[in-house]
Amino acid sequence: MSTVTPSGTQSPATATASSRADSRPLAAPQPRPRLDWRLRFGALSLIWGFSFLLIKVGTESFAPFQVTLGRLVFGTAVLAAAMAVKRERLPRGKRVWAHLTVAAFLLNALPFSLFAYAELTIPSTLAGICNATSPLWGMILSLVALSEDRPTRVRFAGLGLGFVGVLTVLGAWQGFHGLDATGTALALLASLSYPIGWIYVRRTLAGTGYSHLSMTGAQLLLATVQLALVTPVFTTLPTHFSLVPLLAVAALGALGTGLAVLVQYGLVAEVGPTTAQMVTYFIPVIATAAGVAILGESLRWTTPVGAVIVIAGAALTQVRRSPGSTAPRARLTGRLRKNV
């Protein structure tokens, strides 16, 4: 459920931004954050894990497009405030803004809307698990679009394992009994949209020279404009505004889209993208726990078992051999590449 920065040079898992912190001069150390990174990591996991619950609550009173528009408005407001405090300016240039428009659609407007529509008919627990398939889609797409991203046997095994997990969650051997096919397809399409967007920004916006905050602020602004144009066409203004759904949408935007992005960038800069992207594997666990405990959603045994398999497979797809290593043992173990 993340907003991925267009200025990254790598394509990490869902909700994870890239960073060029490893190339910054050692002579200019960053100020030490007041809050330990582990606490911020946990907070980010909770925020994004609860996002699916907030979407579900928001759609109880508002149309999906309205939930997405509200989410983007509040998220953009948070980033605008952060830019004002840090005196950041929006990027310039028609080419940059044209590519950001596409990125805003693929990484924000489209997946946010698809998840909102999906949760009209599927539980938030299933939506959270579908979100965890983004690394699986990302690996498939990277084989075609990113020739430098060579797969390994371990990563192929992770891909196969991940999709076995998806079939387990869906109860394929039972004929997908009791499952809304349309809602599930929309959630899976939303998770597919993220890696498509990551690859697009990697090819078009890497190395622009603008800060993560500036680029993401512009990206969210453009996504907000896109939804502001679409929403009045397909929805009507609500006759009344229920407090709880309204607060859910506000929290979804301000916390899950605005504050979470700022926390995410701090984590990437401090501990590197490899560690920061591990937040992806906690999101479905928290989403499932929140949906069951708070919303009272039913949980079949296939859901947690399949979720564990999906997470394990997604984790394996992120394992890469060490740079410069050609030894058979290195290929088999697939040691994580260091990015710090």
Secondary structure, DSSP 8 states (H G I E B T S, - for coil): -----TT-SS--STT-----GGGS-TTS-----SS-HHHHHHHHHHHHHHHHHHHHHHTTTS-HHHHHHHHHHHHHHHHHHHHHHHT------HHHHHHHHHHHIIIIIHHHHHHHHHTTTS-HHHHHHHHTTHHHHHHHHHHHH-TTS---HHHHHHHHHHHHHHHHHHTGGGTSTT--HHHHHHHHHHHHHHHHHHHHHHHHTTT----HHHHHHHHHHHHHHHHHHHHHHH----SS--HHHHHHHHHHHIIIIIIHHHHHHHHHHHH-HHHHGGGGGTHHHHHHHHHHHTT-----THHHHHHHHHHHHHHHHT----TT---HHHHHHT------
